[in-house]
Amino acid sequence: GPWQQMADQDAVLGSYVLGSEGAELDFCFCGTDLELVLRGNSPAQGPEVTVDGKRMRVRSARAGPHPGTSVIGVARRLTDTPHTVHIRVTDDGLALDGLMVRRRRPVGTFHLILSASPPGSSEFRFAQGSQPAFLKLRTSTY
């Protein structure tokens, strides 16, 4: 199915593309999260989306960043590397106004080391990367 460019002054960039059943779109992005910005409400049956060859479960729509738009989540918490996306429009059609790509920072890994000397106190060491931090706590025995 074809894509049609639709002029709309309220669209994010002044126009959006309308895909009919069977229309396909392939693109690459770098980031951890991908959302589709749709013109109007999300169709009852969302598009079929694969990221890196894996079929994604499209999330429920929420209000979009601009009036008259909605957003559906496609992928979250991917590795921050290049990804290939394939979108296939289902029988409900798709009014695609834009894409939102995010790069989330990885959650730091903290290491906890507990030592029992000297007696009556414990030393906790937290380290993230090469930046250790130390915290001394007193412990009690019951």
N, C-alpha and C positions, 0 to 999 in steps of 0.2 A: 504494500500500500504506500501511497505517496505522502509526503509532508507538504503542507501549504504554509507559506508565511502569511500571517495575519497582522495587518497594521492595527495598533491599538495604543493610543496615547497614554493609557493607564498601565500598560505593560512595563516591566522593569526597564527595558531598553527601547521602548516605543513599538515593539512588535513581539509576537511569539510564534511558535510553529505548532500547527495542528496536524497530528498524525492520525490517519484512519486505520482501521483494522489491518494488521499485517505490516504496517510501517516499521522500519528498523533503523536503529542508530547505534553506531560504534564509536567509541572514543576512549582516550586514556587520560588518567589523572594521577597526580602524586598527592597523597594525603592519607588520613586515617578514617574519615567519615565522608559520606556522600548523601546528599538530599536532592530531590527534584522539586523545583518551584513550578507550580502549575497555575495556569490562569483559571480562575473560578474554583469550583469545588473539585475534589478528587473524584474520578470515576468510581462507580460501585466496584468494578473489578479493575484492580490496578494493572500496570504493565508487567510483562515478564522481564525480569532483570537478572543478568548473570554478571558476576564480578570475578575475573580471573577463572572463568569457566565454571564457577559454582553458582547454582541458582539461589537467589536471595529472597528472603521473605520481606515483602514490602510492608512497611509499618503504616498504621492508621494516619490519616491526614491531620494536620494541625494548622492553625492560622499562619499565613505567610508573612514575609517581611514588608510587603507592600499591600495596600488595600486591594481587594479583589483577587488575592493569591492564596494558595494553600501549599503546604509543604508535606511531602512524604519521604520518610527516611528509607534509604536503600541499603546502606552499609555503615557499620560502626565498629570502631576499635580494630581496624585493619592495621597491618604493619605500615609504617610510613615509607612506602616504596611506590614505584609506578604500578598502576593497576589498569587492566583492560576491562571495559564495560560494554555490554551488549543489551540494548533495550528493544523489546518487541511489543508493539501496541496490540492490545486485545480488542475484542469487539466493541468496547465502550468508547474507544478513541482516547486521545491524550492531547491536551493543550499545554505544551511545554514552554514555560516562560523563562526558565533559567536553571542553573545548577549551583549548588552550594557545596564547596569542598572545604573541609576543616582539617587542620593538623593539630591533633591533641598531643600534648607532651606526655611521654611515657611516665607512668607512676614509678617513683624511685623505689629502689630496693634497700631496705634497712636491715642491717645485721645486728643481732642482739647477742651480746656475750655477757654471761653472768659468772662472776667469780666470787668465792666466799672468803676472801681474805682481805683485810684482817677480820677476825671474828667480830660479829656484831654489826658489820656493815657489808654492803654488797656494792659492787661497782658495775654499772651498766655502761656499755659502750655502744653507741649508735654510729653507724658509718653509712654514708651515701657516697658512692664513688670513692674518691680519695680524701674526703672531708670528714674525718671522725669527730665525734662530739662525745664528751664524757659526762656522766651524771652519777653522783654518789648518793646512795640511799641508805638509811639505817633500817635494819630489819629487826624484828622481834620474834622470839620463839614463844609459842603458847603451849 
